[in-house]
Amino acid sequence: MSVSDNELLLLEFPEQFETERLIIRAPQWGDGAVVNAAIRESFEELRQWMPWAQQLPTVDETEANIRNARLRFLERMELRLHLLVKETGQFIGCSGLHRIDWRNRGFEIGYWLRTSQTGRGWMTEAVHGITRFAADELQANRVEIRCDARNDLSRRVAERCGFTLEGILRREDTDVNGLPRDTMVFSKVRGIEL
């Protein structure tokens, strides 16, 4: 059973939800400046793992990227989510549901956190919240986290959030330098962890 484009456009679910300390919401027009500032602050860490972070973007390039992400969210093709601190409204990172398989209700969570905010449990809280959102609002049957096998910080988030390591795909992809890399695949599935 496939899901038509019209059926996707008619899917209703919230564009924003909260965890104990975070507001997690869809990208909005005008987010470019704050996201760009976080990318600039975190560039050295991001470029180790993120193919999109190999050159510093301008504010306009970041705003254009966010507007595209907003459109993809509305089309239900990719659900990027911005992380903001409830108490201050500060943008601290980005996550979302990617590689979406609507027919089987499968989703992959990706994430990055601005450097000055690491070590405070923000991403663990966000991943817990996004996993609940996927299970409750999107009827997820499977939620994955994939990361470079050398990325200890991403691996630890998956482990803290109770995702099961299914395996390591050897030389499954290339890293940001174009060299072969191993990919760790973690998951939660409905009826067991979801």
Rosetta blueprint (number, residue, H / E / L):
1 M L
2 S L
3 V L
4 S L
5 D H
6 N H
7 E H
8 L H
9 L H
10 L L
11 L L
12 E L
13 F L
14 P L
15 E L
16 Q E
17 F E
18 E E
19 T L
20 E L
21 R L
22 L E
23 I E
24 I E
25 R E
26 A L
27 P L
28 Q L
29 W L
30 G L
31 D L
32 G H
33 A H
34 V H
35 V H
36 N H
37 A H
38 A H
39 I H
40 R H
41 E H
42 S H
43 F H
44 E H
45 E H
46 L H
47 R L
48 Q L
49 W L
50 M L
51 P H
52 W H
53 A H
54 Q L
55 Q L
56 L L
57 P L
58 T L
59 V H
60 D H
61 E H
62 T H
63 E H
64 A H
65 N H
66 I H
67 R H
68 N H
69 A H
70 R H
71 L H
72 R H
73 F H
74 L H
75 E H
76 R L
77 M L
78 E L
79 L E
80 R E
81 L E
82 H E
83 L E
84 L E
85 V E
86 K L
87 E L
88 T L
89 G L
90 Q L
91 F E
92 I E
93 G E
94 C E
95 S E
96 G E
97 L E
98 H E
99 R E
100 I E
101 D E
102 W L
103 R L
104 N L
105 R L
106 G E
107 F E
108 E E
109 I E
110 G E
111 Y E
112 W E
113 L E
114 R L
115 T H
116 S H
117 Q H
118 T L
119 G L
120 R L
121 G L
122 W H
123 M H
124 T H
125 E H
126 A H
127 V H
128 H H
129 G H
130 I H
131 T H
132 R H
133 F H
134 A H
135 A H
136 D H
137 E H
138 L L
139 Q L
140 A L
141 N L
142 R E
143 V E
144 E E
145 I E
146 R E
147 C E
148 D E
149 A L
150 R L
151 N L
152 D H
153 L H
154 S H
155 R H
156 R H
157 V H
158 A H
159 E H
160 R H
161 C L
162 G L
163 F L
164 T E
165 L E
166 E E
167 G E
168 I E
169 L E
170 R E
171 R E
172 E E
173 D E
174 T E
175 D L
176 V L
177 N L
178 G L
179 L L
180 P E
181 R E
182 D E
183 T E
184 M E
185 V E
186 F E
187 S E
188 K E
189 V E
190 R L
191 G L
192 I L
193 E L
194 L L
